Amino acid sequence: QVQLVESGGGLVQAGDSLRLSCAASGGTINGKHMGWFRQTPGKERELVATMSASGSSTHYTDSVRGRFSISRDNAKNTLYLQMNSLKPEDTAVYYCAASNPYSSWTTALRGQFNYWGQGTQVTVSS
């Protein structure tokens, strides 16, 4: 079992940057694929970025590729999402997620994760 807590959200202007953090406790993120999702009212949750357990593979949804960067610090038990050149359409609640150990990378790419944080609001004004 692992608990995830996101932080770093806020209100920014278009073109600004934010870095989200996801601190894990009660367990380690070692050996787990990690992901960032976002959701806006009335829409399905969207997988934004994923990173493999080894850190060697990443995947981004098309709308954020080149602007967002996912990273992890296993020693700090923390996942990050660096968001640059933010746009109003990036406004959402952002959630981090972790897989079970030994889950497949394919499963992660499908957005199937086992542990979830409570989310942090990101609002980008135009």
Number of C-alpha atoms within 10 A of each C-alpha: 9 18 17 24 18 23 17 14 18 13 13 18 14 17 14 14 16 18 15 22 22 26 21 22 14 9 11 19 26 17 17 24 27 31 31 26 19 22 19 15 8 6 8 9 16 16 23 25 25 29 25 23 23 12 18 7 11 18 17 20 12 9 11 17 12 11 13 20 20 22 19 21 13 16 9 11 16 20 25 22 23 14 20 17 15 23 19 15 13 20 19 21 18 26 27 31 30 28 25 18 14 10 17 15 20 10 12 24 19 10 21 18 19 16 15 19 19 14 22 21 19 21 20 20 16 11
